[in-house]
Amino acid sequence: MNTPVLKLTDVQKSFGPAKIIQGVDLEIAKGERHAIIGPNGAGKSTLFNLVSGLYSLSSGSVELNGQVISGKKPFEINRMGLSRSFQVSNIFSNMSVRENVRCGVLWSLGYGYSFWRNVGNLKEVQEKTAHILNEVGLLDKANLPASLLPYADQRTLEIAITIAGGAEVIMLDEPTAGMSHSETDRAVALIEKAAKGKTLLIVEHDMGVVFGLADRISVLVYGEIIATGKPSEIRGDPRVREAYLGEEADHFEGATA
Ligand SMILES: Nc1ncnc2c1ncn2[C@@H]1O[C@H](COP(=O)(O)OP(=O)(O)OP(=O)(O)O)[C@@H](O)[C@H]1O
């Protein structure tokens, strides 16, 4: 592998006496679409929080394009090219859909959150915002307050904000949670479009989404990666099947690589 875009070395995280992440090593290549799966409570969100700087590591390191990012603040990591979405939405509910996306665009163009400026007049910002709204299918709802959007559209807006910042690495935390089948299909199409040419790291419970979207999958169980590989390798891995014994094991049967 060339220099990985993202490299985790012996990443560990404890909360008090509880060791939640127990030495994770992971390398993600440029342009790769990588999914992290695992049973509830395995530590997937915690791992996301460690990579994006929301939590500090107990030990180990995280590198982005060869630069150590562990220890940096989330906004610094974002500035270095890594953007993430949240399970609990990150949107400003009193602002319009357009203003929400515009915040991400402003950030990417180096204006920061310049709420006090008359940013509506900046042509580049307007154009980029409209382009993203169009891409994610929210242009016709651009002037609505974000809080009035239906749930699935709010999740779409969350993805739009995440990509609006122009980051090279996009991390999505359960982007299709709570969506219907058709909403999930639309979200997957959007993610595929938005992630083109970028590196994607995704936590997702829906195995159809995972096996359809990911180039490689890592399986996290009790804070350890027990397997990393192509979808076909993961589906056939007995350790993975064991970790998913019960309901979710059936999803591996149905999932297509
Ligand atoms: N800030 C915290 N303080 C203490 N314990 C925490 C904290 N954050 C997470 N945990 C614990 O870490 C464990 C892993 O949680 P985490 O949310 O990372 O799992 P997950 O794999 O994302 O689960 P799910 O699939 O249900 O979202 C859980 O036992 C959780 O209670």
The ligand as an ORCA input file, in Angstrom:
! r2SCAN-3c Opt
* xyz 0 1
  N     -17.970      8.749     27.152
  C     -18.084      7.502     27.589
  N     -17.889      7.179     28.890
  C     -17.995      5.915     29.331
  N     -18.278      4.861     28.536
  C     -18.471      5.107     27.228
  C     -18.389      6.428     26.681
  N     -18.636      6.357     25.343
  C     -18.870      5.055     25.083
  N     -18.774      4.309     26.202
  C     -18.936      2.868     26.303
  O     -18.134      2.271     25.313
  C     -18.763      1.123     24.780
  C     -18.786      1.211     23.283
  O     -19.721      2.211     22.897
  P     -19.856      2.724     21.400
  O     -20.983      3.701     21.367
  O     -18.548      3.175     20.895
  O     -20.259      1.369     20.651
  P     -20.858      1.169     19.209
  O     -20.154     -0.006     18.626
  O     -20.815      2.431     18.445
  O     -22.356      0.783     19.556
  P     -23.704      0.969     18.695
  O     -23.583      0.046     17.533
  O     -24.766      0.542     19.651
  O     -23.795      2.433     18.302
  C     -20.136      1.027     25.431
  O     -20.067      0.088     26.464
  C     -20.348      2.417     25.964
  O     -21.161      2.383     27.112
*
